[in-house]
């Protein structure tokens, strides 16, 4: 089955949902709890449509480019960018550029 991560920017939370098919799911069910960002960390924005990214059974993602990202900052004023590539690879760097 495919999975997706849904980010709620207003509440600074995210949840994992499981689809009803290996691809092109039409029904999504939450898996486990809704998670809050760690204390002192803010989820500021994402580049994903509806702040949702899908992961396929073969390990790839719905990311449209290697620059699709999750943007965070922390209570110490540092900014971080978490990139999710179409291949499913994830990398993190300091700063949003």
C-alpha positions in Angstrom: 0.0 0.0 0.0 1.0 3.6 -0.4 1.5 6.0 2.5 1.4 9.7 2.8 2.4 12.3 5.4 0.0 15.1 5.9 1.3 18.3 7.6 -1.0 20.7 9.5 0.8 24.0 9.5 -1.7 25.8 11.8 -1.3 23.2 14.6 2.3 22.3 13.7 1.5 18.6 13.5 1.8 15.8 11.1 0.2 12.4 10.6 0.8 9.3 8.5 -2.0 7.8 6.5 -2.2 4.5 4.6 -4.0 4.3 1.2 -6.3 1.6 0.1 -4.3 0.7 -3.0 -0.6 0.3 -4.0 -1.1 3.4 -6.2 -3.8 6.0 -6.8 -5.5 5.4 -3.5 -9.0 7.0 -3.0 -9.4 6.2 0.7 -6.9 7.1 3.3 -6.8 5.9 6.9 -4.7 7.4 9.7 -2.0 5.1 11.0 -1.2 5.8 14.7 -1.1 9.1 16.4 -0.9 12.7 15.2 2.6 14.0 16.0 3.5 17.4 17.2 6.8 19.1 16.2 9.3 18.8 18.9 9.4 21.6 21.5 11.1 24.6 20.1 10.7 23.5 16.5 8.2 25.1 14.1 6.9 23.6 10.9 6.7 26.7 8.8 5.8 25.5 5.3 6.1 22.8 2.7 6.3 22.8 -1.1 3.8 19.8 -1.4 0.3 20.2 -2.7 -2.1 20.5 0.2 1.0 20.1 2.5 0.9 16.3 1.7 3.5 14.0 0.3 2.9 10.4 -0.8 5.3 7.5 -0.6 4.9 4.6 -3.0 5.6 0.9 -2.3 8.7 1.0 -4.4 10.2 3.7 -2.2 9.6 6.7 -4.5 7.7 9.8 -3.5 5.2 12.2 -5.1 7.7 15.0 -4.9 7.8 16.8 -8.2 11.5 17.8 -7.9 14.5 17.3 -5.7 13.9 20.8 -4.3 10.4 20.0 -2.8 10.9 20.6 0.9 9.6 21.0 4.4 10.7 24.3 6.1 11.3 24.5 9.8 12.8 26.9 12.3 13.7 26.6 15.9 13.6 28.7 19.1 17.3 29.6 18.6 16.5 31.3 15.3 18.0 28.6 13.0 16.2 27.6 9.8 16.3 24.1 8.3 15.1 22.7 5.0 14.3 19.0 4.6 14.3 18.0 1.0 12.4 15.0 -0.3 13.5 13.8 -3.8 11.2 11.9 -6.2 13.5 8.9 -5.6 12.4 9.0 -1.9 15.8 10.3 -0.7 15.7 12.8 2.1 18.3 15.4 3.0 18.5 18.3 5.5 20.4 21.5 5.4 20.7 24.6 7.5 19.0 27.6 5.8 16.0 27.8 3.4 17.9 28.6 0.2 
